[in-house]
C-alpha cells in the first residue's frame, strides 16, 4: 500500500524560503509524474507543481518563478523549493501522483506570517 510522507514545512516570514520533501513507501516515485498540491483553510485543494519521470516540470501561475519542483531519484524523493514566500502561500502542502490516485498523506503545514 502506498504511503506518502511530506515534510519540511514551518513558519516563515514573507519573503522567506522553505524546502519541502515528499517520500513514499509502497511505490517508486521516480517512475511516476508526481505533483505538489496545497490546501488553505476554507479552500479546495489546488495544484501547485508537477514533475514528470523524465524531469520536465509545470507550475501553477501563482507560484511560477518562485517555486521549483525537483526530484532525486537516488533518494526517491521529490522536493519543492519555495522562495519569495507570500502570506497567500499559507496552506497544508501535499504530494501525490498527478492523477491523485494514491492515498493522501498528512501533508506539511506552511505558514507565512510576519
Secondary structure, 3 states (H helix, E strand, C coil): CCEEEEECCEEECCCCCEEEEEEEECCCHHHCCEEEEEECCCCCCEEEEEECCCCCEEECCCCCCCEEEEEECCCCEEEEEECCCCHHHCEEEEEEECCCCCCCCCCEEEEECC
